[in-house]
Amino acid sequence: MAIKATIYKVKLEISDCDRNYFHSHELTISCHPSETEQRMMVRLLAFALYASDDLSFTKGLCADDEPELWNKNLSGEIEQWISLGQIEEKQLRKSLGRSKQVIIFTYAGQKASVWWNKNQSKYSQLNNLKIINIKPEDVTAMQDFVSRNMNLQVTIQEGIIWLSDSSQTISIEPEIWLRS
């Protein structure tokens, strides 16, 4: 018998002063058996940073040809393709061909740095690509918020993210490795 995904319910209050976006989202997140809670929280952070009425979670790990999140316009075109991890060049070029902008969130510490050092020169030549690194200590701290029912507040100002619930608050400062 296959292990089933774990379902998380999230009430997410977003106050993004950088984009003038203030909204509440009720989300249901499926955590695939092969996905860690840390990775799931990075997905949630990515959602908070790019939240809109059209941003949605995809099948993610269950589908090779989909990102973790995407923002589609009314005609079905992909405006933003948001992936997690260290994306290989072939997949990245395919993603750029299917969407107007690709955003990659890395979060694996030294492994992500090695990947970036290896690919920086060729990825820097690509248009409409943004690479954001989340430091390992921030990813670890986000895991403390995980519960089956989460009530979270996210405040974003001047590129700094404050994530809080009823008992704790952490500050996350993503590193922008590339913005083209």
One Martini backbone bead per residue (centre of mass of N, CA, C, O) as a GRO file, in nm:
protein
  180
    1MET     BB    1   0.096   0.037   0.024
    2ALA     BB    2   0.071   0.359  -0.023
    3ILE     BB    3   0.181   0.658   0.063
    4LYS     BB    4   0.034   0.938   0.171
    5ALA     BB    5  -0.040   1.244   0.176
    6THR     BB    6  -0.008   1.539   0.354
    7ILE     BB    7  -0.239   1.757   0.507
    8TYR     BB    8  -0.256   2.118   0.495
    9LYS     BB    9  -0.374   2.394   0.680
   10VAL     BB   10  -0.383   2.747   0.570
   11LYS     BB   11  -0.362   3.060   0.725
   12LEU     BB   12  -0.277   3.353   0.526
   13GLU     BB   13  -0.130   3.657   0.619
   14ILE     BB   14  -0.067   3.931   0.396
   15SER     BB   15   0.200   4.192   0.421
   16ASP     BB   16   0.303   4.367   0.130
   17CYS     BB   17   0.478   4.658   0.107
   18ASP     BB   18   0.633   4.628  -0.169
   19ARG     BB   19   0.338   4.558  -0.336
   20ASN     BB   20   0.068   4.632  -0.203
   21TYR     BB   21  -0.018   4.350  -0.043
   22PHE     BB   22  -0.341   4.261   0.112
   23HIS     BB   23  -0.403   3.925   0.225
   24SER     BB   24  -0.610   3.635   0.245
   25HIS     BB   25  -0.535   3.277   0.278
   26GLU     BB   26  -0.678   2.961   0.197
   27LEU     BB   27  -0.494   2.662   0.239
   28THR     BB   28  -0.405   2.356   0.062
   29ILE     BB   29  -0.146   2.126   0.148
   30SER     BB   30   0.048   1.891  -0.019
   31CYS     BB   31   0.260   1.635   0.119
   32HIS     BB   32   0.473   1.449  -0.005
   33PRO     BB   33   0.643   1.173   0.103
   34SER     BB   34   0.924   1.298  -0.033
   35GLU     BB   35   0.864   1.549   0.133
   36THR     BB   36   0.958   1.796   0.324
   37GLU     BB   37   0.876   2.036   0.548
   38GLN     BB   38   1.081   2.241   0.451
   39ARG     BB   39   0.993   2.248   0.155
   40MET     BB   40   0.703   2.329   0.208
   41MET     BB   41   0.782   2.606   0.340
   42VAL     BB   42   0.912   2.720   0.084
   43ARG     BB   43   0.655   2.716  -0.081
   44LEU     BB   44   0.501   2.908   0.107
   45LEU     BB   45   0.697   3.144   0.079
   46ALA     BB   46   0.665   3.177  -0.225
   47PHE     BB   47   0.371   3.244  -0.213
   48ALA     BB   48   0.394   3.501  -0.038
   49LEU     BB   49   0.586   3.663  -0.239
   50TYR     BB   50   0.363   3.594  -0.505
   51ALA     BB   51   0.092   3.671  -0.437
   52SER     BB   52  -0.230   3.592  -0.586
   53ASP     BB   53  -0.521   3.508  -0.746
   54ASP     BB   54  -0.338   3.324  -0.972
   55LEU     BB   55  -0.189   3.167  -0.767
   56SER     BB   56  -0.064   2.819  -0.773
   57PHE     BB   57  -0.060   2.507  -0.703
   58THR     BB   58   0.072   2.208  -0.799
   59LYS     BB   59   0.184   1.884  -0.839
   60GLY     BB   60   0.487   1.891  -0.865
   61LEU     BB   61   0.636   1.600  -0.784
   62CYS     BB   62   0.408   1.450  -0.973
   63ALA     BB   63   0.529   1.655  -1.203
   64ASP     BB   64   0.773   1.716  -1.443
   65ASP     BB   65   0.609   1.972  -1.609
   66GLU     BB   66   0.600   2.122  -1.324
   67PRO     BB   67   0.583   2.333  -1.092
   68GLU     BB   68   0.501   2.442  -0.774
   69LEU     BB   69   0.427   2.721  -0.915
   70TRP     BB   70   0.164   2.930  -1.069
   71ASN     BB   71   0.089   3.201  -1.305
   72LYS     BB   72  -0.215   3.254  -1.462
   73ASN     BB   73  -0.391   3.370  -1.703
   74LEU     BB   74  -0.698   3.385  -1.859
   75SER     BB   75  -0.557   3.227  -2.123
   76GLY     BB   76  -0.326   3.021  -1.979
   77GLU     BB   77  -0.079   3.173  -1.939
   78ILE     BB   78   0.245   3.181  -1.815
   79GLU     BB   79   0.384   3.414  -1.603
   80GLN     BB   80   0.475   3.218  -1.356
   81TRP     BB   81   0.760   3.012  -1.266
   82ILE     BB   82   0.790   2.810  -0.967
   83SER     BB   83   1.087   2.678  -0.831
   84LEU     BB   84   1.268   2.413  -0.666
   85GLY     BB   85   1.603   2.416  -0.652
   86GLN     BB   86   1.828   2.249  -0.879
   87ILE     BB   87   1.828   2.350  -1.197
   88GLU     BB   88   1.856   2.245  -1.502
   89GLU     BB   89   1.909   2.375  -1.808
   90LYS     BB   90   1.696   2.226  -1.975
   91GLN     BB   91   1.455   2.287  -1.786
   92LEU     BB   92   1.486   2.593  -1.782
   93ARG     BB   93   1.445   2.649  -2.085
   94LYS     BB   94   1.164   2.524  -2.094
   95SER     BB   95   1.035   2.716  -1.887
   96LEU     BB   96   1.100   2.982  -2.043
   97GLY     BB   97   0.923   2.889  -2.297
   98ARG     BB   98   0.640   2.874  -2.110
   99SER     BB   99   0.723   3.159  -1.981
  100LYS     BB  100   0.782   3.488  -1.868
  101GLN     BB  101   0.876   3.372  -1.574
  102VAL     BB  102   1.150   3.260  -1.367
  103ILE     BB  103   1.156   3.107  -1.037
  104ILE     BB  104   1.417   3.028  -0.804
  105PHE     BB  105   1.439   2.819  -0.516
  106THR     BB  106   1.686   2.796  -0.283
  107TYR     BB  107   1.784   2.564   0.025
  108ALA     BB  108   2.078   2.373   0.037
  109GLY     BB  109   2.316   2.543   0.080
  110GLN     BB  110   2.600   2.416  -0.034
  111LYS     BB  111   2.461   2.282  -0.275
  112ALA     BB  112   2.356   2.550  -0.394
  113SER     BB  113   2.632   2.690  -0.427
  114VAL     BB  114   2.754   2.491  -0.624
  115TRP     BB  115   2.538   2.521  -0.841
  116TRP     BB  116   2.579   2.828  -0.885
  117ASN     BB  117   2.882   2.826  -0.958
  118LYS     BB  118   2.839   2.641  -1.211
  119ASN     BB  119   2.580   2.835  -1.348
  120GLN     BB  120   2.610   3.148  -1.346
  121SER     BB  121   2.712   3.230  -1.633
  122LYS     BB  122   2.471   3.104  -1.803
  123TYR     BB  123   2.224   3.221  -1.636
  124SER     BB  124   2.299   3.531  -1.670
  125GLN     BB  125   2.208   3.524  -1.989
  126LEU     BB  126   1.923   3.506  -1.904
  127ASN     BB  127   1.591   3.577  -1.934
  128ASN     BB  128   1.352   3.593  -1.691
  129LEU     BB  129   1.539   3.545  -1.425
  130LYS     BB  130   1.512   3.417  -1.083
  131ILE     BB  131   1.729   3.388  -0.790
  132ILE     BB  132   1.659   3.237  -0.468
  133ASN     BB  133   1.800   3.232  -0.142
  134ILE     BB  134   1.766   3.016   0.136
  135LYS     BB  135   1.873   2.984   0.433
  136PRO     BB  136   1.914   2.714   0.635
  137GLU     BB  137   1.828   2.853   0.906
  138ASP     BB  138   1.550   2.943   0.793
  139VAL     BB  139   1.439   2.667   0.720
  140THR     BB  140   1.455   2.551   1.003
  141ALA     BB  141   1.275   2.768   1.142
  142MET     BB  142   1.012   2.709   0.974
  143GLN     BB  143   0.953   2.421   1.092
  144ASP     BB  144   0.827   2.529   1.369
  145PHE     BB  145   0.534   2.595   1.217
  146VAL     BB  146   0.448   2.310   1.187
  147SER     BB  147   0.111   2.209   1.111
  148ARG     BB  148  -0.194   2.098   1.014
  149ASN     BB  149  -0.278   2.388   1.147
  150MET     BB  150  -0.223   2.707   1.011
  151ASN     BB  151  -0.153   3.044   1.154
  152LEU     BB  152  -0.026   3.295   0.942
  153GLN     BB  153   0.216   3.563   0.926
  154VAL     BB  154   0.311   3.798   0.662
  155THR     BB  155   0.586   4.027   0.640
  156ILE     BB  156   0.683   4.270   0.386
  157GLN     BB  157   1.000   4.462   0.395
  158GLU     BB  158   1.262   4.538   0.217
  159GLY     BB  159   1.298   4.207   0.169
  160ILE     BB  160   1.177   4.135   0.444
  161ILE     BB  161   1.072   3.853   0.643
  162TRP     BB  162   0.787   3.795   0.851
  163LEU     BB  163   0.724   3.513   1.055
  164SER     BB  164   0.407   3.421   1.215
  165ASP     BB  165   0.247   3.343   1.517
  166SER     BB  166   0.122   3.317   1.838
  167SER     BB  167   0.449   3.246   1.950
  168GLN     BB  168   0.622   3.340   1.685
  169THR     BB  169   0.922   3.500   1.530
  170ILE     BB  170   1.071   3.551   1.208
  171SER     BB  171   1.357   3.630   1.009
  172ILE     BB  172   1.386   3.681   0.647
  173GLU     BB  173   1.672   3.699   0.408
  174PRO     BB  174   1.688   3.689   0.099
  175GLU     BB  175   1.891   3.583  -0.170
  176ILE     BB  176   1.987   3.750  -0.459
  177TRP     BB  177   2.142   3.598  -0.736
  178LEU     BB  178   1.913   3.672  -0.963
  179ARG     BB  179   1.819   3.947  -1.202
  180SER     BB  180   1.663   3.952  -1.543
   0.00000   0.00000   0.00000
